[in-house]
Amino acid sequence: MFPAPSATVRDPRRALAGMGMMLTISVVYAIMGACFRGAMQEGLPPALVPFARGGFTLLLMLPWLLRGGVAVLHTRRPGAHLLRCAAGLSGFYLHMLALLWLPLADAVAILFARPLWALPLAFLLLGERIGWHRAIAAAAGFAGVLIIAGPQGELSPGTLAAMAGGAGGALVLISMRMMSTTEPPTRVVAWYAIASVLVWGPISAFVWVTPSWPALLLLLAGSGLAIIGDFGASWAARRAPVALLAPMEYVQIPASALIGFWFFGEAPGWALLWGSLMMAAATLYLARGAGRG
């Protein structure tokens, strides 16, 4: 059984460095999402986004791959890589659909149910104990998701995509934590990029649309930011447990709200504020319990 995330909180400085990196990467991811959303609004099919992200990543990593050869991809954790790739590929595509179908800040906020999904997943995959008080906190957090979904709690396709994308994101965090003791970030990122090209390449060929120049520039910018985020998240996961990293990501919500207001003319409502506060409070409570381990 893999060690519980809380077992790694032995060097506070390392944990603080990981949390700081995740905080920075969260802002990067907020800008990335806005770039990808702009590209899709310019007519780019959603399937081309993960394909371009993977292809751009492999292009930048090509010197490293050529220098090290096949040996740099050798891993003792194929199952964990498979989980990370499957969760990442599905979660990222659902993320794109949510960004396209919902207001930017709402999509990001609902995607942030991922720390709440991480609770049962950490129990199943990492052996972390779950008490009744943590289960209640998670339930309160999911209530916040329903508040953001709408005053009447309607579950639109965009809301469902965001919730499912959040579950995929939680699996990514868990799988990266599982690999943190043996797998360097470059190998984790490389395998995910290879999987992105292999899976989304044929699909992209089927739905291909030549992107406009604005869409292409936004796509390249988003892909570059995604690479920075991938490396930064892997670096952070090697220094702090999942439960302490997850709350840092909540900075994406106000960042996305500002971006949505400035560039997309979307005014955030009170439901976003109260729902996000409930989700953040639940996540911070869960993280506090993990930090005591």
C-alpha positions in Angstrom: 0.0 0.0 0.0 1.3 3.5 -0.8 1.9 5.8 2.1 -0.8 8.3 3.0 -0.1 11.8 1.8 0.0 13.1 5.4 3.0 10.9 6.1 5.3 13.2 4.1 4.8 16.3 6.2 8.1 15.9 7.9 10.0 18.8 6.4 7.9 22.0 6.7 10.2 23.9 4.4 9.8 21.4 1.6 6.0 21.3 2.1 5.9 25.2 2.1 8.0 25.3 -1.1 5.6 22.8 -2.8 2.6 24.8 -1.7 4.2 28.0 -3.0 4.9 26.4 -6.3 1.3 25.2 -6.6 0.0 28.7 -5.8 2.1 30.1 -8.7 1.1 27.3 -11.0 -2.6 27.9 -10.2 -2.3 31.4 -11.7 -0.6 29.9 -14.7 -3.4 27.5 -15.2 -6.0 30.2 -14.9 -4.4 32.1 -17.8 -4.0 28.8 -19.7 -7.7 28.1 -19.4 -8.5 31.6 -20.8 -6.2 31.0 -23.7 -7.7 27.7 -24.6 -11.2 29.0 -24.2 -10.4 31.9 -26.6 -9.0 29.5 -29.1 -12.2 27.3 -29.0 -14.4 30.4 -29.3 -12.4 31.2 -32.5 -13.7 27.9 -33.9 -11.0 25.4 -32.8 -12.6 22.0 -32.1 -12.0 21.0 -28.4 -10.2 17.7 -29.4 -7.4 19.7 -31.1 -6.5 21.4 -27.8 -5.2 18.3 -25.9 -3.6 17.0 -29.2 -1.8 20.4 -29.7 -0.8 20.5 -26.0 0.8 17.0 -26.2 2.5 17.7 -29.6 3.9 21.0 -28.4 5.2 19.3 -25.2 7.0 16.5 -27.2 8.5 19.1 -29.5 10.0 21.0 -26.6 11.2 17.8 -25.0 12.7 16.3 -28.2 16.3 17.2 -27.4 16.0 15.5 -24.0 14.4 12.4 -25.6 17.0 12.2 -28.3 19.9 12.6 -25.8 18.6 10.0 -23.4 17.0 7.6 -25.8 14.4 5.1 -24.7 16.1 4.6 -21.4 14.7 8.0 -20.1 11.2 6.6 -20.5 11.8 3.4 -18.6 9.6 3.2 -15.5 8.9 0.9 -12.6 5.5 2.4 -12.2 3.6 1.6 -15.5 0.3 1.3 -13.7 0.6 4.7 -12.1 1.5 6.2 -15.4 -1.5 4.6 -17.0 -3.8 6.0 -14.3 -2.3 9.4 -14.7 -2.6 9.4 -18.5 -6.2 8.1 -18.5 -7.3 10.5 -15.8 -5.4 13.4 -17.4 -6.7 12.8 -21.0 -10.3 12.5 -20.0 -10.2 15.1 -17.3 -8.5 17.7 -19.5 -11.0 17.2 -22.4 -13.9 17.6 -19.9 -12.2 20.7 -18.6 -12.2 22.1 -22.1 -15.9 21.4 -22.6 -16.7 23.0 -19.3 -14.7 26.2 -20.2 -16.5 26.3 -23.5 -20.0 25.8 -22.1 -19.9 27.7 -18.8 -18.8 31.2 -17.7 -15.1 31.0 -17.1 -15.1 31.5 -13.3 -18.0 29.1 -12.8 -16.3 26.4 -14.9 -13.1 26.7 -12.9 -14.9 26.8 -9.6 -16.9 23.6 -10.2 -13.7 21.9 -11.5 -12.3 22.6 -8.0 -14.4 19.9 -6.6 -11.3 17.9 -7.3 -9.9 18.3 -3.7 -13.2 16.9 -2.5 -13.0 14.0 -4.9 -9.5 13.4 -3.7 -10.8 12.4 -0.2 -12.4 9.1 -1.2 -9.7 8.5 -3.9 -6.9 9.0 -1.4 -8.7 6.4 0.8 -8.9 3.9 -2.0 -5.5 4.4 -3.6 -3.3 5.7 -0.8 -4.9 4.1 2.3 -5.7 7.4 4.0 -8.1 7.2 6.8 -11.5 9.0 6.6 -13.4 10.0 9.7 -17.0 11.1 9.9 -16.0 14.7 10.4 -14.0 14.7 7.1 -16.9 13.1 5.3 -19.3 15.8 6.5 -16.8 18.5 5.4 -16.6 16.9 1.9 -20.4 16.8 1.7 -20.5 20.6 2.6 -18.0 21.2 -0.1 -20.1 19.4 -2.7 -23.1 21.5 -1.6 -21.1 24.5 -2.6 -20.7 22.9 -6.1 -24.5 22.7 -6.4 -24.9 26.4 -5.3 -22.5 27.4 -8.1 -24.4 25.2 -10.6 -27.4 27.4 -10.2 -30.0 28.8 -7.8 -32.2 25.9 -8.5 -29.3 23.4 -8.6 -29.8 22.6 -12.3 -27.1 20.3 -13.7 -26.4 21.5 -17.2 -24.0 19.6 -19.6 -21.3 22.2 -18.7 -21.8 21.6 -15.0 -21.6 17.8 -15.4 -18.5 18.1 -17.6 -16.9 20.3 -14.9 -17.7 18.0 -12.1 -16.4 14.9 -14.0 -13.3 16.9 -15.0 -12.7 17.7 -11.3 -12.8 14.0 -10.5 -10.3 13.3 -13.3 -8.1 16.1 -11.9 -8.2 14.5 -8.4 -7.0 11.2 -9.9 -4.2 13.1 -11.6 -3.0 14.5 -8.3 -3.3 11.1 -6.6 -1.4 9.3 -9.4 1.4 12.0 -9.4 1.7 11.5 -5.6 2.0 7.8 -6.1 4.9 8.3 -8.5 6.6 11.1 -6.6 9.3 8.8 -5.0 10.5 7.1 -8.2 9.5 9.1 -11.2 11.1 12.4 -12.2 8.8 15.2 -13.5 10.3 15.0 -17.0 9.3 11.3 -17.4 5.8 11.9 -16.0 5.3 14.8 -18.5 6.8 12.9 -21.4 4.5 9.9 -21.0 1.4 12.1 -20.7 2.4 14.0 -23.9 3.0 10.7 -25.8 -0.4 9.5 -24.7 -2.1 12.8 -25.7 -0.7 12.5 -29.2 -1.5 8.8 -29.6 -5.1 9.2 -28.4 -6.1 12.6 -29.7 -4.1 12.6 -33.0 -6.5 10.3 -34.9 -9.5 12.1 -33.4 -8.1 15.5 -34.4 -7.5 14.3 -37.9 -11.2 13.3 -38.1 -12.5 16.7 -36.9 -9.7 18.9 -38.3 -10.3 22.6 -38.9 -7.5 24.9 -40.0 -7.2 27.3 -37.1 -7.2 31.1 -37.6 -4.2 33.1 -36.6 -5.8 34.3 -33.3 -6.8 30.7 -32.5 -3.3 29.4 -33.3 -1.6 32.0 -31.2 -4.0 31.4 -28.3 -3.5 27.6 -28.7 0.3 28.0 -28.6 0.2 30.3 -25.6 -2.1 27.9 -23.7 0.1 24.9 -24.6 3.2 26.6 -23.4 1.5 27.6 -20.1 0.3 24.0 -19.8 3.8 22.7 -20.0 5.0 25.1 -17.3 2.0 23.9 -15.2 2.7 20.2 -15.7 6.4 20.5 -14.6 5.5 22.8 -11.7 2.7 20.5 -10.5 5.1 17.5 -10.6 7.7 19.5 -8.8 5.2 20.5 -6.1 3.9 16.9 -5.7 7.4 15.7 -4.8 7.6 18.2 -1.9 4.1 18.4 -0.3 1.1 16.0 0.1 -2.0 16.1 -2.0 -4.1 17.5 0.8 -1.8 20.5 1.3 -1.5 21.2 -2.5 -5.1 21.1 -3.3 -6.2 24.2 -1.3 -3.5 26.3 -3.1 -5.3 25.8 -6.4 -8.3 27.8 -5.2 -6.5 31.0 -6.3 -7.6 30.0 -9.8 -11.2 31.0 -9.0 -10.7 34.7 -8.3 -8.0 34.8 -11.1 -10.5 33.3 -13.6 -13.2 35.7 -12.4 -11.0 38.7 -13.1 -10.0 37.3 -16.5 -13.6 36.5 -17.4 -14.7 40.0 -16.4 -11.9 41.8 -18.3 -11.7 39.7 -21.5 -15.1 37.9 -21.8 -17.4 40.5 -20.2 -18.7 38.0 -17.6 -19.8 39.4 -14.2 -19.5 36.8 -11.4 -22.6 36.4 -9.3 -23.2 35.7 -5.6 -23.7 32.0 -6.2 -20.1 31.8 -7.3 -18.9 33.6 -4.2 -20.8 31.6 -1.6 -20.4 28.2 -3.4 -16.6 28.8 -3.7 -16.3 29.8 0.0 -18.1 26.6 1.0 -15.8 24.5 -1.2 -12.7 26.3 0.0 -13.7 26.0 3.7 -14.3 22.3 3.3 -11.0 21.8 1.5 -9.0 23.8 4.1 -10.6 21.8 6.9 -9.6 18.6 5.2 -6.1 19.9 4.6 -5.7 20.9 8.2 -6.5 17.3 9.3 -3.9 16.0 6.8 -1.3 18.5 7.9 -1.4 17.1 11.5 -0.2 13.7 10.3 
